[in-house]
């Protein structure tokens, strides 16, 4: 299943008093680059989340957003530090005596002193918390993969259509190439007549010159390799996953052959075919950059 590197997934999950929400989106990237944003109390699951994600994606820049709510009444308990409160009272009154200040110490003042009253969160069952978090992540990841697969099928169809277009261009090169040597021979014979008049030039010398020219502009090898690359790319598109880098390499080889054909071209029509080939290959490479 061919997959795009662009995708989106979202899932919500309610576990008793806990509510989990996970969203993720991705864009193209050469490697797997993951950025996770989540509440501080879930930070110790960072490594587990990354490990889980690797079962669903191998490339792409992926942003994961996790939201967590606990609506239970027993999220935490208020703690009163009597010893610390006594210390505050002792030193505040001592300060009042030393500096001749009125003693306006009140309950509200004491309650605002740091750490006199603190909220302690209840101990969290990490196993239960991970169970809920994993459930919501797997839901989002599965939706994410489905979106990538749908986009991947669109990319596959587009690339296959462009490969068929390339085959038409290659057929044009094959059809027109033999005519170039014949045209060159006709021009060469005409030039000889202009220069030598009635003096006849040996047929073998003309034939040798034509053969030398034909060998110089021959693109048979490049055409055969291009056909092979097209076939290889089609086969690769039918492979399961992780084919993006492989396809990019094949496209580079295609471009190399098209460049060689263009450099050998001694004919405007062949040049036009080669330029069109390079254009199609570049379009394919752009699409391949989106494939995982």
VEXDREN-2710 file (C-alpha; in Angstrom, 1 decimal):
% VEXDREN-2710
k/r/px/py/pz
1/UNK/0.0/0.0/0.0
2/UNK/1.6/3.2/-1.2
3/UNK/1.3/6.1/1.3
4/UNK/1.7/9.8/1.1
5/UNK/3.6/11.7/3.7
6/UNK/0.8/14.2/4.1
7/UNK/-2.0/13.2/6.4
8/UNK/-4.2/14.0/9.4
9/UNK/-5.8/12.0/12.2
10/UNK/-7.9/12.8/15.2
11/UNK/-9.5/10.7/18.0
12/UNK/-11.3/11.3/21.3
13/UNK/-11.6/8.7/24.1
14/UNK/-13.4/8.8/27.4
15/UNK/-12.1/6.6/30.2
16/UNK/-14.2/7.0/33.3
17/UNK/-13.5/10.6/34.5
18/UNK/-10.6/11.0/32.1
19/UNK/-11.0/12.4/28.5
20/UNK/-8.2/12.0/26.0
21/UNK/-8.0/13.8/22.6
22/UNK/-5.2/13.2/20.1
23/UNK/-4.5/15.0/16.8
24/UNK/-1.7/14.6/14.4
25/UNK/-0.7/16.0/11.0
26/UNK/2.3/15.5/8.8
27/UNK/4.2/17.0/5.9
28/UNK/7.1/15.8/3.7
29/UNK/10.4/15.2/5.4
30/UNK/13.5/13.1/4.4
31/UNK/13.4/11.2/7.7
32/UNK/10.9/10.7/10.6
33/UNK/10.8/13.9/12.6
34/UNK/8.3/13.9/15.5
35/UNK/7.2/16.8/17.6
36/UNK/4.8/16.0/20.5
37/UNK/2.8/18.6/22.5
38/UNK/1.0/17.3/25.6
39/UNK/0.2/18.2/29.2
40/UNK/3.2/18.1/31.6
41/UNK/1.8/15.2/33.6
42/UNK/2.0/13.0/30.4
43/UNK/5.6/13.8/29.6
44/UNK/6.9/10.5/30.9
45/UNK/5.1/8.7/28.1
46/UNK/7.1/10.6/25.4
47/UNK/9.3/7.6/24.5
48/UNK/6.4/5.2/24.5
49/UNK/4.4/7.4/22.1
50/UNK/7.3/7.7/19.7
51/UNK/7.8/3.9/19.7
52/UNK/4.1/3.3/19.1
53/UNK/4.1/5.8/16.2
54/UNK/6.9/3.8/14.4
55/UNK/4.3/1.1/13.8
56/UNK/2.3/3.5/11.7
57/UNK/4.9/5.8/10.0
58/UNK/8.5/5.7/8.9
59/UNK/9.0/9.1/7.2
60/UNK/7.6/12.6/7.5
61/UNK/7.5/15.6/9.8
62/UNK/4.8/14.7/12.2
63/UNK/3.2/17.0/14.8
64/UNK/1.2/15.3/17.6
65/UNK/-1.1/17.2/19.9
66/UNK/-2.5/15.5/23.0
67/UNK/-5.1/17.0/25.3
68/UNK/-6.1/15.5/28.6
69/UNK/-8.9/16.3/31.1
70/UNK/-9.7/14.6/34.4
71/UNK/-13.1/15.8/35.7
72/UNK/-13.1/13.6/38.8
73/UNK/-13.5/15.4/42.2
74/UNK/-10.5/13.6/43.7
75/UNK/-7.8/15.0/41.4
76/UNK/-5.9/16.4/44.4
77/UNK/-6.1/17.2/48.1
78/UNK/-5.3/20.4/50.1
79/UNK/-2.4/20.1/52.6
80/UNK/-1.8/22.4/55.5
81/UNK/1.7/22.8/56.8
82/UNK/1.2/23.7/60.5
83/UNK/4.9/23.8/61.4
84/UNK/5.7/26.2/58.5
85/UNK/2.7/28.4/59.4
86/UNK/4.0/28.6/63.0
87/UNK/7.4/29.7/61.7
88/UNK/5.8/32.4/59.6
89/UNK/3.9/33.7/62.6
90/UNK/7.0/33.7/64.8
91/UNK/9.2/35.6/62.4
92/UNK/6.5/38.0/61.2
93/UNK/5.8/39.1/64.9
94/UNK/9.5/39.2/65.6
95/UNK/9.9/41.6/62.6
96/UNK/7.0/43.7/63.9
97/UNK/8.7/44.1/67.3
98/UNK/12.2/44.8/65.9
99/UNK/11.0/47.5/63.5
100/UNK/8.2/49.0/65.6
101/UNK/5.5/48.0/63.2
102/UNK/1.8/47.4/63.9
103/UNK/1.0/43.7/64.0
104/UNK/-1.7/43.2/61.3
105/UNK/-1.1/39.5/60.9
106/UNK/-4.4/37.9/59.7
107/UNK/-5.5/34.5/58.5
108/UNK/-5.7/35.7/54.9
109/UNK/-2.1/37.0/55.2
110/UNK/-0.9/33.7/56.6
111/UNK/-2.7/31.6/54.0
112/UNK/-1.0/33.5/51.2
113/UNK/2.5/32.6/52.6
114/UNK/4.3/30.2/50.3
115/UNK/3.8/26.5/51.0
116/UNK/1.4/27.0/54.0
117/UNK/-1.4/25.6/51.9
118/UNK/-0.5/23.3/49.0
119/UNK/-2.5/21.2/46.6
120/UNK/-1.2/17.7/46.2
121/UNK/-2.3/15.6/43.2
122/UNK/-3.5/12.1/43.8
123/UNK/-1.2/9.3/42.8
124/UNK/-1.9/8.4/39.2
125/UNK/-2.0/4.8/38.0
126/UNK/0.4/5.0/35.1
127/UNK/-0.7/1.7/33.6
128/UNK/-4.3/2.8/33.5
129/UNK/-3.3/6.2/32.2
130/UNK/-1.2/4.7/29.4
131/UNK/-4.1/2.3/28.5
132/UNK/-6.4/5.3/27.8
133/UNK/-3.7/7.3/26.1
134/UNK/-2.7/4.4/23.9
135/UNK/-6.3/3.8/22.9
136/UNK/-6.8/7.4/21.7
137/UNK/-3.4/7.4/20.0
138/UNK/-4.1/4.2/18.1
139/UNK/-7.4/5.6/17.0
140/UNK/-5.8/8.8/15.7
141/UNK/-2.9/6.9/14.1
142/UNK/-5.2/4.5/12.2
143/UNK/-7.2/7.5/10.8
144/UNK/-3.9/9.1/9.9
145/UNK/-2.7/6.1/8.0
146/UNK/-6.0/5.8/6.2
147/UNK/-5.7/9.4/5.1
148/UNK/-2.1/8.8/3.9
149/UNK/-3.1/5.7/2.0
150/UNK/-6.0/7.6/0.2
151/UNK/-3.6/10.3/-0.8
152/UNK/-1.0/7.7/-1.8
153/UNK/-3.4/6.1/-4.3
154/UNK/-4.0/9.5/-5.9
155/UNK/-0.2/9.9/-6.2
156/UNK/0.2/6.5/-7.7
157/UNK/-2.4/7.1/-10.4
158/UNK/-0.8/10.4/-11.3
159/UNK/2.7/8.9/-11.6
160/UNK/1.4/5.9/-13.6
161/UNK/-0.3/8.3/-16.1
162/UNK/3.0/10.3/-16.4
163/UNK/4.9/7.1/-17.0
164/UNK/2.5/6.2/-19.9
165/UNK/3.1/9.7/-21.3
166/UNK/6.9/9.1/-21.1
167/UNK/6.4/5.9/-23.1
168/UNK/4.7/7.9/-25.9
169/UNK/7.6/10.3/-26.0
170/UNK/10.1/7.4/-26.1
171/UNK/8.2/5.8/-29.0
172/UNK/8.5/9.2/-30.8
173/UNK/12.3/9.1/-30.4
174/UNK/12.5/5.5/-31.6
175/UNK/10.4/6.3/-34.6
176/UNK/12.2/9.5/-35.6
177/UNK/15.8/8.4/-34.9
178/UNK/16.4/6.3/-38.1
179/UNK/15.3/9.3/-40.2
180/UNK/18.2/11.4/-38.9
181/UNK/20.9/9.3/-40.4
182/UNK/19.1/9.2/-43.8
183/UNK/18.7/13.0/-43.7
184/UNK/22.4/13.4/-42.8
185/UNK/23.4/11.2/-45.7
186/UNK/21.3/13.2/-48.1
187/UNK/22.8/16.5/-46.8
188/UNK/26.3/15.1/-47.0
189/UNK/25.8/13.9/-50.6
190/UNK/24.4/17.3/-51.6
191/UNK/27.4/19.1/-49.9
192/UNK/29.9/16.8/-51.8
193/UNK/28.2/17.7/-55.1
194/UNK/28.4/21.4/-54.3
195/UNK/32.1/21.1/-53.5
196/UNK/33.3/18.5/-56.0
197/UNK/31.0/19.1/-58.9
198/UNK/31.2/16.1/-61.3
199/UNK/34.0/14.4/-59.3
200/UNK/32.5/11.3/-57.7
201/UNK/33.3/10.6/-54.1
202/UNK/33.7/6.9/-53.1
203/UNK/30.6/5.4/-51.7
204/UNK/32.5/3.7/-48.9
205/UNK/33.8/7.1/-47.6
206/UNK/30.2/8.5/-47.6
207/UNK/29.0/5.3/-45.9
208/UNK/31.7/5.5/-43.3
209/UNK/31.0/9.1/-42.5
210/UNK/27.3/8.3/-42.1
211/UNK/28.0/5.4/-39.8
212/UNK/30.3/7.5/-37.7
213/UNK/27.6/10.2/-37.4
214/UNK/24.8/7.6/-36.7
215/UNK/26.9/6.1/-33.9
216/UNK/27.5/9.5/-32.4
217/UNK/23.9/10.3/-32.2
218/UNK/22.6/6.8/-31.4
219/UNK/20.3/6.8/-28.3
220/UNK/19.3/3.1/-28.4
221/UNK/21.0/2.3/-25.1
222/UNK/19.5/5.3/-23.3
223/UNK/16.0/4.4/-24.7
224/UNK/16.4/0.7/-23.5
225/UNK/17.4/1.9/-20.1
226/UNK/14.6/4.4/-19.9
227/UNK/12.1/1.6/-20.7
228/UNK/13.7/-0.5/-18.0
229/UNK/13.4/2.3/-15.4
230/UNK/9.8/2.9/-16.3
231/UNK/9.0/-0.8/-15.8
232/UNK/11.0/-0.9/-12.5
233/UNK/9.1/2.2/-11.2
234/UNK/5.7/0.5/-12.0
235/UNK/6.8/-2.6/-10.1
236/UNK/8.0/-0.5/-7.2
237/UNK/4.7/1.4/-7.0
238/UNK/3.0/-2.0/-6.3
239/UNK/5.3/-2.7/-3.4
240/UNK/3.8/-2.4/0.1
241/UNK/5.5/0.6/1.8
242/UNK/8.6/2.6/2.4
243/UNK/9.2/3.1/-1.3
244/UNK/9.8/6.8/-1.5
245/UNK/13.6/6.8/-1.5
246/UNK/13.7/3.9/-4.0
247/UNK/11.4/5.8/-6.4
248/UNK/13.5/8.9/-6.1
249/UNK/16.6/7.0/-7.0
250/UNK/14.9/5.5/-10.1
251/UNK/13.7/9.0/-11.1
252/UNK/17.3/10.3/-10.9
253/UNK/18.4/7.5/-13.2
254/UNK/15.6/8.4/-15.6
255/UNK/16.7/12.0/-15.6
256/UNK/20.3/10.9/-16.4
257/UNK/19.2/9.0/-19.5
258/UNK/17.0/11.9/-20.7
259/UNK/20.0/14.3/-20.3
260/UNK/22.2/12.0/-22.4
261/UNK/19.6/11.8/-25.1
262/UNK/19.3/15.6/-25.1
263/UNK/23.1/16.0/-25.3
264/UNK/23.3/13.6/-28.3
265/UNK/20.4/15.1/-30.1
266/UNK/21.3/16.7/-33.5
267/UNK/17.8/17.2/-34.5
268/UNK/15.1/19.6/-33.3
269/UNK/12.4/17.0/-33.0
270/UNK/14.5/14.7/-30.9
271/UNK/15.5/17.6/-28.7
272/UNK/11.8/18.5/-28.2
273/UNK/11.1/14.9/-27.2
274/UNK/14.0/14.9/-24.7
275/UNK/13.0/18.2/-23.2
276/UNK/9.4/16.9/-22.8
277/UNK/10.8/13.7/-21.1
278/UNK/12.8/15.8/-18.6
279/UNK/9.7/17.8/-17.9
280/UNK/7.6/14.7/-17.1
281/UNK/10.4/13.2/-15.0
282/UNK/10.6/16.4/-13.0
283/UNK/6.9/16.3/-12.4
284/UNK/7.2/12.6/-11.2
285/UNK/10.1/13.6/-8.9
286/UNK/7.9/16.3/-7.3
287/UNK/5.2/13.7/-6.7
288/UNK/7.6/11.2/-5.3
289/UNK/8.8/13.7/-2.6
290/UNK/5.3/13.2/-1.1
291/UNK/5.6/9.4/-0.9
292/UNK/6.7/7.7/2.4
END
